[in-house]
Every structure is written in C-alpha cells, then in structure tokens.
Amino acid sequence: MLDIKWIRENTDEVKKMLENRGYDYPLDELLKLDTLRREKLIEVESLKAKRNEGSKEVARLKSEGKDPSDLMEEIRGINETIKTLDQEVQEIETRLRDLLLLIPNKPHETVPVGKSDEDNLVVRHVGEIPKFDFEPKPHWELGENLGILDFEAGIKLAGSRFTVLRGHGARLARSLINFMLDLHTREHGYLEFEPPFLVNSKTMEGTGQLPKFANDLYHCESDDLWLIPTAEVPLTNMHAEEILEEDVLPLYYTAYTPCFRREAGSHGRDVRGMMRQHQFDKVELVKICTPETSYEELEKLTQNAEEVLKRLGLPYRVVSLCTGDLGFAACKTYDLEVWLPSQNTYREISSCSNCEDFQARRMNTRYRPRGVKGTRFVHTLNGSGIAVGRCLIAIMENYQQEDGSIKIPDVLVPYMNGLTEIRHFR
C-alpha cells in the first residue's frame, strides 16, 4: 500500500509510474475520494466546535435561570448532522482503502522502464551451458522413461497440472529441499519455520495477494482460509500489527512449503511437464529490515538464492525486471533464470524482490529506531530459495546422459544415500 499523502503530493509522478507499469488505475477517483474525505472531516470538526460552544452556552443559561430549549434543539440537530457525516466518512474511507489496496508499488529508480519481459535487463550470466553429443530430451520424456514422473496419476487424482513423483524422483525432490534448508540456515543465517499452509484473508491482504489476485488463489469459503501461494505470505505476516526494536533487525526467515496457485489466465502455457503446476514445492527466503539497509539486503538475498544454483552446477542468468514485468508488491526484482536444454533458453526459477514499506503499511509492521522518538515502517524482502520443481526439471535436463539416465549433482549425493545416477524409479 502506498501512502495517500505521497500520492496526493506527487500526482504527476504517480501517473507516470502507473503508465510505466502498464496499469489502468482509477487515480482520479482515488484523489476525489481523498479530497472529499478531508472536506467532510473539516466539516465535522467545525460542527463539533460549534456544538461544544453551544453546550457551554446552555450551561451558562441554566446557571442564570434562563430557558436554553431552543439552543438545545439546535445542538440536537448538530449531533444528527455529525452522526450522518461520520457515517459518510466511514463509507468514503472504506472505498478509499479498497482503492489503495489495488494500486501497485512504486518501482525503484534503478528499475529499467519497459513493457514486457523482452525489456528486462540481463545483469550477469553464471556457469557454462552444457553441450551434448546427442539430442537432449525434455524432462517429461526423461521422467516418464525412468518412471520417476507420473503425469497420468496426477491427472487421475487431481486433474491437469498435477504430477506424482515416484521413487528416486520423490527422493530427489526431498533431497533438494533438505539441501536448500541446510544451506540457508547453516551458512546464510536464516531461521527456519514450518508455518500453516492455510491462512486467513487478513494475512493474504497483508502481503498483497488480496484483493487483486483472488482469482489465482484457492479459497476454502466456509472457513475463510486460503491455501498459500508461497511461504512469503505467512513468514512476512509473522510480525503484522507489531512494533519491533531496531536492535532485532534484520530478521532472516526461511521455510519449505507446498504452494498452491490456480494459474488463472495461463491456459495454453507450459502444458507439458512440470513447469506450471497448481501445486509445487518451494523454499522461501524472507527478510525484514530497516529502510537504510534494504537494497544491500536485496543483493545479499539474491546471492543466497544464486548459491543454490552454483552448488548444483546449473547454468543461469540474473535479470533485473523492467517496470512492465515487475510484480504488484515489488519495488525492484531480480529474477534468476536457469538454462533448460529442451527449450534452448533460460526460464525463471527464482524471483528476489524488495517491497520497501509497501507490505509493511498493509500489515502495520513498524520498528522503533534506536535513540529516536516515534516509529517507522520496516522494509520487507522475499525470494525463492528456490523453486523445487523447476530445479528438479533443470537437474534432469542439464544432467541427462545419452542412455536416458540422470547424473546426480555432487552436492546432492549425500542426501540421496550415495546414489550418483538415476537409471530407474526405485
């Protein structure tokens, strides 16, 4: 959520920001409501002052033995008007907040201006793209031939965009999760959590999933609980409605969770294999820090996610997203894109974002600066550390061998009980 005062005082900048982000947003309506709210509040305060003066006059008249009936009737009228205006203000504030919840975050000045992912800026390439002496197979063909991916079972059990992992495939996914959590907790300083996989509407609103992305989420209406689309949601909301001391910042949190997304609007995209699933696994990284350190923390968070790919020996690139491709809550985002031989291109496997105080305002999460009166909103950051399913795909395709077997990256061999290759599902 953006500060309405900042929007009011920087209208031209907000209009340009919305244009750069490609958002059709009712800014004029927002500003009119803001003006109307302030006008009515002034009117209410004026009437309250008049009422207070009238009450004093009533007391004076009574003390002098005079009849204050006419004045008392006037005060009753003022009270009714105040009550009506208070109700109008409440209705305006509700609509105003609804609109504020739908305005996207302001991009950082270093974010490239552009309309789509074609305008993203490649920051760096890491690792060598593998060269094969044979035609590399896509992960779905490799997985089915080895018996470690069962797409038909996923469809039978749940429908399209669900997959069953079997034997060594399931073990490889579990090994990736444990490897990532060990790396982030032991070497990068993150505190591990196991949060609920279902959260309430207020929690979803806090990180920006509601109300804008309701159609992309799974909702249990009878309980008003939502299946989380990412562990960012519960981890970031851990400190909603709290005031933290500066001495405890920065906070580094991580969690493995399944993630659930309806993928509304993605029909026809990545229909083969595991690239775009309704349920997938992810290790998430979340940071809560002061405004002064948040961009330094973004660089560190991105490096933490990169370290997973480096140790797995997977070629990737880092991309700075342009304004038109930036996520709703993000001020700046680095995407990590891993090389997939079957597609002969890089595909996104992690997004690392600084949301500045956008989420903190929605959650009302503040901190008390050292030696200074008052409080400030924290900055929140999040990133995939990383997406397990897409990492599994990348390993299968980059480590495939001519006979259709898959070599296990060295760093995962201990997690696979010493197994160095997958030649069958058991």
Buried (B, 14 or more C-beta within 10 A) or exposed (E): BBBBEEBBEBEEEBEEBBEBBBBEBEBEEBBEBBEBBEEBBEBBEEBEEBBEEBBEBBEEBEEEEEEBEEBBEBBEEBEEBBEEBEEBBEEBBEBBBEBBBBBBBBBBEEBBEBEEBEBBBEEEBEBEEBEEEEEBBBBBBBBBEBBBBBBEBBBEEEEEBBBBBBBBBBBBBBBBBBBBBEBBBEEBEBEEBEBEBBBBBBBBBBBBBBEBBBEBBBBEEEEEBBBBBBBBBBBBBBBBEEEBEBEEBBBBBBBBBEBBBBEEEEEEEBEEBBBBBBBBBBBBBBBBBBBEBBBEBBEBBBBBBBBBBEBBBBBBBBBBBBBBBBBBBBBBBBBBBBBBBBEEEBBBBBBBBBBBBBBBBBBBBBBBBEEEEEEBBBBBBBBBBBBBBBBBBBBBBBBBBEEBBBBBBEBBBEBBEEBEBBEEBE
